[in-house]
Amino acid sequence: MIAGRDLDALVAEKVMGMIGYNNLPTIADLEKQLDDPKNVVDILPSGECRVIRPYSTSIAAAWEVVEKLSSDYSIELTQNHQVNHLQYICKFWKLSGGDVFYDVADIAPLAICLAALKAVGAEVPEHV
């Protein structure tokens, strides 16, 4: 699974709760979001649009995912040093029970997104 637009859209829907509409309250807010080259705008068949943050590639955006889940989960983000290779391990622990959801990736935002999707029970297609 790779970081990118498709994964960001999946996280926006399944974790962040975005439905297929413009989640910004005003045109000015939308224009501000469009000025950020990291954001992706999806135009829906209805002609409406939504701005999707780069959850899988930006640690700032990925941390929004952590904050969204923080009322139900605690998080642990660690590094695993392999020979000439660094990986990140993200774990979400369900506060109400012993369930642990985790994933490993080459970049921290991707590990956060993949673990968060598992935590909310979302299926991730292999092409993402």
Secondary structure as the mmCIF struct_conf table of DSSP 4:
data_model
#
loop_
_struct_conf.conf_type_id
_struct_conf.id
_struct_conf.beg_label_comp_id
_struct_conf.beg_label_asym_id
_struct_conf.beg_label_seq_id
_struct_conf.end_label_comp_id
_struct_conf.end_label_asym_id
_struct_conf.end_label_seq_id
BEND BEND1 GLY A 4 GLY A 4
HELX_RH_AL_P HELX_RH_AL_P1 ARG A 5 LYS A 14
TURN_TY1_P TURN_TY1_P1 VAL A 15 VAL A 15
BEND BEND2 MET A 16 MET A 16
BEND BEND3 GLY A 20 TYR A 21
BEND BEND4 PRO A 25 THR A 26
HELX_RH_AL_P HELX_RH_AL_P2 ILE A 27 ASP A 35
BEND BEND5 ASP A 36 ASP A 36
TURN_TY1_P TURN_TY1_P2 PRO A 37 LYS A 38
STRN STRN1 VAL A 40 ILE A 43
HELX_LH_PP_P HELX_LH_PP_P1 LEU A 44 LEU A 44
TURN_TY1_P TURN_TY1_P3 PRO A 45 SER A 46
BEND BEND6 GLY A 47 GLY A 47
STRN STRN2 CYS A 49 ILE A 52
TURN_TY1_P TURN_TY1_P4 TYR A 55 THR A 57
HELX_RH_AL_P HELX_RH_AL_P3 ILE A 59 LEU A 69
TURN_TY1_P TURN_TY1_P5 SER A 70 ASP A 72
STRN STRN3 TYR A 73 GLN A 82
TURN_TY1_P TURN_TY1_P6 VAL A 83 ASN A 84
STRN STRN4 HIS A 85 LYS A 94
TURN_TY1_P TURN_TY1_P7 LEU A 95 SER A 96
BEND BEND7 GLY A 97 GLY A 98
STRN STRN5 VAL A 100 ALA A 105
BEND BEND8 ASP A 106 ILE A 107
HELX_RH_AL_P HELX_RH_AL_P4 ALA A 108 ALA A 119
TURN_TY1_P TURN_TY1_P8 VAL A 120 GLY A 121
TURN_TY1_P TURN_TY1_P9 GLU A 126 HIS A 127
#
